[in-house]
């Protein structure tokens, strides 16, 4: 439920950004980056990170975000948010982040 509320809030912000971009004659694009921690095999981490990003992409599409406006990318464990092995650092690296860009 907590993640659903975050996606709802992001959808609201994204709709506002779309409106502003449209008023300026621009479009926006969202790239969803999935990450995995450094434990496990590289091929498994690649699949996990892509799946995380894909799930967020699908949830946004279900909320009405245009499919051509979003892309999912799996980063595996190649771009950790935090380095090290304590459990809190591993948990942070099992995540999804979003990047919103304007396009002309």
C-alpha positions as CSV (number, residue, x, y, z in Angstrom):
1,X,0.0,0.0,0.0
2,X,2.8,2.5,0.8
3,X,4.4,2.0,-2.6
4,X,1.0,2.5,-4.3
5,X,0.5,5.8,-2.5
6,X,3.9,6.9,-3.7
7,X,3.0,5.9,-7.3
8,X,-0.2,7.8,-7.0
9,X,1.7,10.9,-5.8
10,X,4.2,10.5,-8.6
11,X,1.4,10.2,-11.2
12,X,-0.1,13.4,-9.9
13,X,3.3,15.2,-10.3
14,X,3.9,13.7,-13.7
15,X,0.5,14.9,-14.9
16,X,1.3,18.4,-13.7
17,X,4.7,18.2,-15.5
18,X,3.0,17.0,-18.7
19,X,0.7,20.0,-18.6
20,X,3.5,22.4,-18.1
21,X,5.7,20.8,-20.7
22,X,2.8,20.8,-23.2
23,X,2.2,24.5,-22.5
24,X,5.9,25.1,-23.4
25,X,5.7,22.9,-26.6
26,X,7.7,20.1,-25.0
27,X,7.2,16.6,-23.9
28,X,8.6,14.7,-21.0
29,X,10.0,11.2,-20.8
30,X,10.5,9.1,-17.6
31,X,13.3,6.5,-17.3
32,X,12.8,4.0,-14.5
33,X,16.0,2.5,-13.2
34,X,15.8,-0.8,-11.3
35,X,18.7,-1.8,-9.1
36,X,19.9,-4.9,-7.2
37,X,22.3,-5.3,-4.4
38,X,25.7,-6.9,-5.0
39,X,24.8,-10.3,-3.5
40,X,23.9,-13.0,-6.0
41,X,25.0,-13.8,-9.5
42,X,25.3,-11.1,-12.1
43,X,22.6,-12.6,-14.4
44,X,20.2,-12.9,-11.5
45,X,20.8,-9.4,-10.4
46,X,20.3,-8.2,-14.0
47,X,16.9,-9.9,-14.2
48,X,15.8,-8.7,-10.7
49,X,16.7,-5.1,-11.5
50,X,14.9,-5.1,-14.8
51,X,11.9,-6.8,-13.2
52,X,11.8,-4.0,-10.5
53,X,11.8,-1.3,-13.1
54,X,9.2,-3.1,-15.3
55,X,6.8,-3.5,-12.3
56,X,6.9,0.3,-11.7
57,X,6.4,0.9,-15.5
58,X,3.4,-1.4,-15.6
59,X,1.9,0.3,-12.5
60,X,2.3,3.7,-14.1
61,X,0.7,2.4,-17.3
62,X,-2.2,1.1,-15.3
63,X,-2.7,4.6,-13.9
64,X,-2.9,6.0,-17.5
65,X,0.6,7.1,-18.2
66,X,1.3,6.9,-21.9
67,X,3.4,3.8,-22.8
68,X,5.7,5.8,-25.1
69,X,6.5,8.2,-22.3
70,X,8.2,5.7,-20.0
71,X,11.1,3.3,-20.3
72,X,12.4,0.7,-17.9
73,X,16.1,0.0,-17.5
74,X,17.7,-2.7,-15.3
75,X,21.0,-1.6,-13.8
76,X,21.8,-4.8,-12.0
77,X,24.3,-4.0,-9.3
78,X,26.4,-1.7,-11.5
79,X,25.1,1.6,-10.1
80,X,24.6,1.2,-6.3
81,X,23.2,4.0,-4.3
82,X,25.3,3.0,-1.3
83,X,28.4,0.8,-1.1
84,X,29.3,-1.7,1.5
85,X,27.7,-4.8,3.0
86,X,25.6,-3.8,6.1
87,X,22.0,-4.9,5.6
88,X,20.6,-1.3,5.4
89,X,23.0,-0.6,2.5
90,X,21.9,-3.7,0.7
91,X,18.3,-2.9,1.1
92,X,18.7,0.6,-0.3
93,X,20.4,-0.8,-3.4
94,X,17.3,-3.0,-4.0
95,X,15.3,-0.1,-5.3
96,X,13.9,1.8,-8.2
97,X,14.6,5.4,-9.1
98,X,13.0,7.7,-11.7
99,X,14.5,10.3,-14.0
100,X,12.2,12.8,-15.7
101,X,13.6,14.7,-18.7
102,X,12.1,17.2,-21.1
103,X,12.3,16.6,-24.8
104,X,11.8,19.0,-27.6
